[in-house]
């Protein structure tokens, strides 16, 4: 947490005044202290040395509410593969925003094109969650997302299962573009890291990757480009069912441009 610098600067100024006063009264030749210089700007750590972790609370106290997309609704399907294009009907999808950047998301752009759903996040620390709204209750599922990075090599791509709006809880498998992955449980809007690691299987830079996550019973199995990363057993939270979706996030570098080519919901 970044603490404000004003109290510290006030203390330096107070000590300086007292020192000058004492020097004047004593009539000595004590050198006059130099005025304090402005502190250097804080350097944000790189994702390889200290990866950015999602915030522990929502930016506002307002209830989290999904926003419908402005498109007609197709007949819903439980298990299917959505290949986003200009012909894709987005009426069965909704979205919500997280992170400090959600306070001003005016630079966010999501555009349906022939080759996918293009996310352009023009704001730092902004997490865009896209959810399949037509089916509100999945128990055991496998999720597969294919996405192409077209911007800076500094973003997050995540998969979400068993999201419950009423309790503000879900599981999230998140992969940084630098090769570090995380598994979170989100409870009451607070992100809690359950596991993390790294993988050389991620294609970095301007490249396309396939992210996959299986939620079955109390186990979560994570994959990248067809390679299994790990199976995690959750004996604490017990999230049993909910919505599914994905997340595209900016960290501390822009531009973040990601083209989501497909999202598949399958039986595990």
C-alpha positions in Angstrom: 0.0 0.0 0.0 1.4 3.4 -1.0 1.4 5.8 2.0 1.0 9.6 1.4 4.3 11.5 1.5 2.9 14.7 3.2 3.4 13.8 6.8 7.0 12.9 6.2 7.7 16.2 4.4 6.1 18.1 7.2 8.4 16.4 9.7 11.5 17.3 7.7 10.3 20.9 7.5 9.7 21.1 11.3 13.2 19.7 12.1 14.8 22.1 9.6 13.1 25.1 11.3 14.1 24.0 14.8 17.7 23.5 13.7 18.0 26.9 12.2 16.5 28.5 15.3 19.0 26.7 17.6 21.9 27.7 15.3 20.8 31.4 15.4 20.5 31.5 19.2 23.9 29.8 19.8 25.7 32.1 17.4 27.8 29.3 16.2 29.1 28.4 12.8 27.0 25.2 12.4 26.4 24.7 8.7 22.9 25.3 7.5 21.2 22.1 6.5 20.3 21.7 2.9 16.6 21.8 2.0 15.1 18.4 1.5 14.9 17.3 -2.2 11.8 15.8 -3.6 11.7 12.1 -3.3 12.3 10.2 -6.6 9.2 8.8 -8.3 8.2 5.3 -7.3 9.3 2.6 -9.9 6.6 0.0 -10.4 8.1 -3.5 -10.2 8.2 -5.6 -13.4 5.9 -8.6 -13.6 8.8 -11.0 -13.5 10.1 -9.8 -10.1 6.9 -9.0 -8.3 3.7 -9.8 -10.4 0.8 -7.5 -10.0 -2.0 -9.1 -7.9 -5.6 -8.1 -8.3 -7.1 -5.7 -5.6 -8.5 -7.2 -2.4 -11.7 -5.2 -2.7 -13.9 -3.7 -5.3 -13.2 0.0 -6.1 -16.6 1.1 -4.9 -19.2 -0.1 -2.3 -21.8 -0.5 -5.0 -23.1 -4.1 -5.5 -21.5 -5.9 -8.4 -23.9 -6.0 -11.3 -23.4 -7.5 -14.7 -24.0 -5.3 -17.7 -25.8 -6.9 -20.7 -24.3 -6.6 -24.1 -26.4 -4.6 -26.7 -27.3 -7.6 -28.9 -30.3 -9.9 -29.4 -30.3 -13.2 -27.6 -29.8 -16.6 -29.4 -31.3 -19.8 -28.1 -28.9 -20.7 -25.2 -26.7 -23.8 -25.3 -25.2 -25.5 -22.3 -22.0 -26.8 -24.0 -20.7 -25.1 -27.1 -17.8 -23.2 -28.7 -18.2 -19.5 -29.3 -16.1 -18.3 -32.3 -16.3 -14.6 -31.9 -16.7 -12.7 -35.2 -18.8 -9.9 -36.7 -21.6 -12.5 -37.1 -21.5 -13.5 -33.4 -24.6 -12.8 -31.5 -23.5 -11.4 -28.1 -26.9 -11.3 -26.5 -26.2 -14.2 -24.2 -23.2 -12.5 -22.7 -22.7 -9.9 -20.0 -19.7 -8.1 -18.5 -18.5 -6.3 -15.4 -15.3 -4.4 -14.5 -12.9 -4.6 -11.6 -9.6 -2.9 -10.6 -8.8 0.8 -9.9 -9.1 1.5 -13.7 -12.8 0.7 -13.6 -13.4 4.1 -12.1 -12.7 5.6 -15.5 -13.2 3.1 -18.3 -13.9 5.6 -21.0 -10.9 4.3 -23.0 -12.1 0.7 -23.0 -13.1 -0.7 -26.4 -14.5 -4.1 -27.1 -15.2 -4.7 -30.8 -16.5 -7.8 -32.7 -14.5 -8.5 -35.8 -14.2 -11.2 -38.4 -11.3 -12.9 -36.6 -12.5 -12.4 -33.0 -13.6 -10.2 -30.2 -11.0 -7.4 -29.9 -10.3 -5.9 -26.4 -8.5 -2.6 -26.3 -7.9 -1.6 -22.6 -6.7 2.0 -22.7 -6.6 2.3 -18.9 -4.1 0.8 -16.4 -5.3 -1.7 -13.8 -8.5 -2.6 -15.5 -10.1 -6.1 -15.4 -12.8 -6.8 -17.9 -14.9 -9.9 -17.1 -17.1 -11.5 -19.9 -19.7 -14.0 -18.7 -22.0 -16.4 -20.5 -25.3 -15.2 -19.2 -27.7 -17.7 -20.7 -26.7 -20.5 -18.4 -26.4 -19.4 -14.8 -25.5 -22.7 -13.1 -22.6 -24.9 -14.2 -21.2 -27.5 -11.8 -18.5 -29.4 -13.6 -17.0 -27.8 -16.8 -14.0 -27.5 -18.9 -13.3 -24.0 -20.3 -11.0 -23.3 -23.3 -10.0 -19.8 -24.4 -7.9 -19.0 -27.5 -6.5 -15.5 -27.5 -4.0 -13.5 -29.5 -1.9 -10.8 -27.9 -1.6 -7.7 -30.1 -0.3 -5.1 -27.7 2.3 -4.8 -25.0 3.6 -8.0 -23.4 2.2 -7.1 -20.1 -1.4 -8.3 -19.5 -3.5 -11.0 -17.9 -5.8 -13.5 -19.4 -8.1 -15.5 -17.0 -10.7 -18.1 -17.0 -13.6 -18.1 -14.4 -15.8 -20.9 -13.2 -18.5 -21.2 -10.5 -19.2 -17.4 -10.3 -22.0 -16.6 -7.9 -23.1 -12.9 -8.0 -25.1 -13.1 -4.7 -22.1 -14.2 -2.8 -19.5 -12.4 -4.9 -17.4 -15.6 -5.2 -15.7 -17.6 -8.0 -12.6 -19.5 -9.0 -10.1 -17.8 -11.4 -7.2 -19.2 -13.3 -5.1 -16.2 -14.4 -2.0 -16.2 -16.7 0.4 -13.2 -17.0 1.9 -12.6 -20.4 5.4 -13.1 -18.8 4.7 -16.8 -18.0 3.5 -16.6 -14.4 0.1 -18.1 -13.5 -2.1 -17.9 -10.5 -5.2 -19.7 -9.1 -7.5 -17.5 -7.0 -10.6 -18.0 -5.0 -12.6 -14.8 -4.9 -14.7 -14.4 -1.8 -16.9 -11.3 -1.2 -15.0 -9.6 -3.9 -11.6 -10.3 -2.3 -8.9 -12.2 -4.3 -7.1 -14.9 -2.3 -4.2 -16.7 -4.0 -4.6 -20.5 -3.7 -1.6 -21.5 -5.9 0.8 -20.1 -8.5 3.7 -21.1 -10.7 5.4 -20.5 -14.0 5.6 -22.1 -17.4 7.7 -21.9 -20.5 4.8 -23.3 -22.6 3.3 -19.8 -22.9 4.0 -18.1 -26.3 5.2 -14.6 -25.3 5.0 -11.4 -27.3 2.7 -11.0 -30.3 1.4 -14.6 -30.2 -1.7 -16.8 -29.8 -2.2 -19.0 -26.8 -4.8 -21.6 -25.7 -5.8 -21.4 -22.0 -7.8 -24.2 -20.4 -9.4 -24.9 -17.0 -11.4 -27.9 -15.7 -13.6 -27.5 -12.6 -14.7 -30.9 -11.4 -15.9 -31.6 -7.9 -13.4 -29.9 -5.6 -10.5 -30.1 -8.0 -9.3 -27.5 -10.5 -6.9 -28.5 -13.3 -5.1 -25.8 -15.4 -3.5 -26.1 -18.8 -1.6 -23.9 -21.3 -1.3 -24.8 -25.0 -2.4 -28.3 -24.3 0.1 -28.9 -21.5 -1.1 -29.6 -18.0 0.2 -27.2 -15.4 -1.3 -28.6 -12.2 -4.3 -30.0 -10.4 -5.3 -28.2 -7.2 -7.7 -29.7 -4.6 -9.8 -27.1 -2.7 -10.9 -28.5 0.6 -11.7 -25.1 2.0 -14.1 -23.0 -0.1 -16.4 -25.5 -1.6 -17.7 -23.4 -4.5 -20.0 -25.9 -6.1 -21.7 -24.1 -9.1 -22.1 -20.9 -10.9 -21.5 -19.0 -14.1 -18.4 -19.3 -16.4 -16.5 -16.8 -18.4 -13.1 -15.1 -19.0 -11.2 -12.0 -18.1 -8.8 -9.7 -20.0 -6.8 -7.4 -17.7 -4.3 -4.5 -18.0 -1.5 -4.2 -15.5 0.9 -1.3 -15.5 1.9 -0.9 -19.2 -0.2 0.1 -22.2 -1.3 -0.6 -24.8 -3.1 -3.8 -23.9 -4.8 -5.2 -27.0 -6.0 -8.8 -26.9 -8.1 -10.6 -29.6 -10.3 -13.4 -28.2 -10.7 -15.9 -31.0 -12.9 -18.5 -29.3 -14.3 -19.6 -25.9 -15.5 -23.1 -25.4 -17.7 -24.6 -22.6 -17.4 -28.4 -22.5 -18.1 -31.3 -20.3 -15.1 -32.3 -18.3 
